């Protein structure tokens, strides 16, 4: 492991540090911080053909994310500009025709995340939003999906989370507005740091809830559509970060992923 390199988590789940011990007579060398630079997913098209979709991240000298770009075959599909509030919290990601807005409580926990669609003349209309609640350890315990124009007492879907001692969500239960279960997701993890945790949260995706480590096995039991399961195997760099991964479904179908990092 390169002991001069560390991964700095920007989410409040954890801060994992690597550092080399030095004697009193030595001058410590500056440690680098590594951030996820690209995440590429290779999707099969049939036969031996694949299409690659990449998400590319850029940062300022303070390590804050400044842009998020999605491309395919080196053609940029869309780019989001990232803004922060006076407390250096992510406040907005603006795309050409939409934006995502973030709201926090006094504990700096994300409590509301909304998507807005451009409606002309520089105006935006809220399209949908999520609200979030947290447990005593600061982990996300519940998320709710709301239609635009409804207050927080009315919701359409709820997700409830259970964590292990490492801060990983091992169980995600999805409920409808009546409280009936729609699906149950069970996840196991490796012991390597997740590269996604070097990023502020994008628009909420229930199965991508923040975790300290990387998922290696996932089973989703849907009340109406049966069970879907897949396993993920990773190749790691000397710092313990994944550089490639293969997701294998129960049917045998596979998806490949690749990761690159920038360190400064």
Residue pairs with C-beta under 8 A, 6 or more apart in sequence:
1 18
1 238
1 239
1 240
2 18
2 238
2 239
3 18
3 19
3 20
4 19
4 20
4 29
4 31
4 32
5 18
5 31
5 32
5 34
5 239
5 263
6 16
6 17
6 18
6 19
6 31
6 32
6 33
6 34
7 16
7 18
7 33
7 34
7 193
7 195
7 197
7 198
7 239
7 241
8 15
8 17
8 33
8 34
8 35
8 63
8 198
9 15
9 16
9 193
9 197
9 198
10 63
10 65
10 197
10 198
10 199
10 200
11 197
11 199
11 200
11 201
11 210
12 108
12 109
12 138
13 138
13 139
13 167
13 197
13 210
13 211
13 212
14 167
14 197
14 212
16 193
16 212
18 239
19 31
20 28
20 29
22 28
32 263
32 264
33 63
33 263
33 264
34 198
34 239
34 241
34 261
34 262
34 263
35 57
35 59
35 63
35 65
35 198
35 199
35 261
35 262
35 263
36 57
36 195
36 196
36 198
36 199
36 259
36 260
36 261
37 56
37 57
37 260
37 261
37 262
38 54
38 55
38 56
38 57
38 258
38 259
38 260
39 54
39 55
39 195
39 257
39 258
39 259
40 52
40 53
40 54
40 55
40 257
40 258
40 259
41 52
41 53
41 54
41 255
41 256
41 257
42 50
42 51
42 52
42 255
42 256
42 257
42 258
43 50
43 51
43 52
43 53
43 255
44 50
44 253
44 254
44 255
45 51
50 256
51 72
51 73
52 72
52 73
53 70
53 71
53 72
54 70
54 71
54 72
55 68
55 69
55 70
56 67
56 68
56 69
56 70
56 71
57 65
57 67
57 68
57 69
57 199
58 65
58 66
58 67
58 69
59 65
59 66
59 262
60 66
61 264
63 264
64 82
64 84
64 88
65 82
65 90
65 199
65 200
66 81
66 82
67 79
67 80
67 81
67 82
68 79
68 80
68 82
68 93
68 202
69 76
69 78
69 79
69 80
70 76
70 77
70 78
70 79
71 77
78 95
78 96
79 95
79 96
80 93
80 94
80 95
80 100
81 93
81 94
82 90
82 92
82 93
82 200
83 90
83 91
83 92
83 93
83 94
84 90
84 91
85 91
87 108
89 102
89 104
89 108
90 102
90 200
90 201
91 101
91 102
92 99
92 100
92 101
92 102
93 99
93 100
93 202
93 203
96 118
97 117
97 118
98 115
98 116
98 117
98 118
98 124
98 127
99 115
99 116
99 118
99 124
100 113
100 114
100 115
100 116
100 202
100 203
101 113
101 114
101 116
102 110
102 112
102 113
102 201
103 110
103 111
103 112
103 113
103 114
104 110
104 111
105 111
107 134
107 138
109 132
109 134
109 138
110 132
110 201
111 131
111 132
111 133
112 129
112 130
112 131
112 132
113 129
113 130
113 132
113 201
113 203
113 204
114 126
114 127
114 128
114 129
114 130
115 126
115 127
115 128
115 129
115 203
116 124
116 125
116 126
116 127
117 124
117 125
117 127
118 124
119 125
125 148
126 148
126 149
127 148
128 145
128 146
128 147
128 148
129 145
129 146
129 148
130 143
130 144
130 145
130 146
130 204
131 143
131 144
131 146
131 152
131 155
132 140
132 142
132 143
132 144
133 140
133 141
133 142
133 143
134 140
134 141
135 141
137 163
137 167
139 161
139 163
139 167
139 169
140 161
140 169
140 209
140 210
141 160
141 161
142 158
142 159
142 160
142 161
143 158
143 159
143 161
143 204
143 206
143 209
144 152
144 155
144 156
144 157
144 158
144 159
145 155
145 156
145 157
145 158
146 152
146 154
146 155
146 156
147 154
147 156
155 177
156 176
156 177
157 174
157 175
157 176
157 177
157 182
158 174
158 175
158 176
158 177
158 179
159 172
159 173
159 174
159 175
159 206
159 209
160 172
160 173
160 175
161 169
161 171
161 172
161 209
162 169
162 170
162 171
162 172
162 173
163 169
163 170
164 170
164 189
166 189
166 191
166 212
166 213
167 211
167 212
168 187
168 189
168 211
168 212
168 213
169 187
169 209
169 210
169 211
170 186
170 187
170 188
170 189
171 184
171 185
171 186
171 187
172 184
172 185
172 187
172 206
172 207
172 209
173 181
173 183
173 184
173 185
174 181
174 182
174 183
174 184
174 185
174 206
175 181
175 182
176 182
180 223
181 223
182 222
182 223
182 224
183 220
183 221
183 222
183 223
184 220
184 221
185 207
185 218
185 219
185 220
185 221
186 218
186 219
186 221
187 211
187 215
187 217
187 218
187 219
188 215
188 216
188 217
189 211
189 212
189 213
189 214
189 215
189 216
190 213
190 214
190 216
190 234
191 213
192 213
192 214
192 234
192 236
192 240
192 241
192 242
193 212
193 213
193 214
193 240
193 241
194 211
194 212
194 213
194 214
195 241
195 242
195 259
195 261
196 208
196 210
196 211
197 210
197 211
197 212
201 210
207 218
207 220
214 232
214 234
214 242
214 245
215 232
216 231
216 232
216 233
216 234
217 229
217 230
217 231
217 232
218 229
218 230
218 231
218 232
219 227
219 228
219 229
220 227
220 228
220 229
221 227
222 228
228 249
228 250
229 249
229 250
230 247
230 248
230 249
230 250
231 247
231 248
232 245
232 246
232 247
232 248
233 245
233 246
233 248
234 242
234 244
234 245
235 242
235 243
235 244
235 245
236 242
236 243
237 243
237 261
241 259
241 261
242 259
243 258
243 259
243 260
244 256
244 257
244 258
244 259
245 256
245 257
245 258
245 259
246 254
246 255
246 256
246 257
247 254
247 255
247 256
247 257
248 254
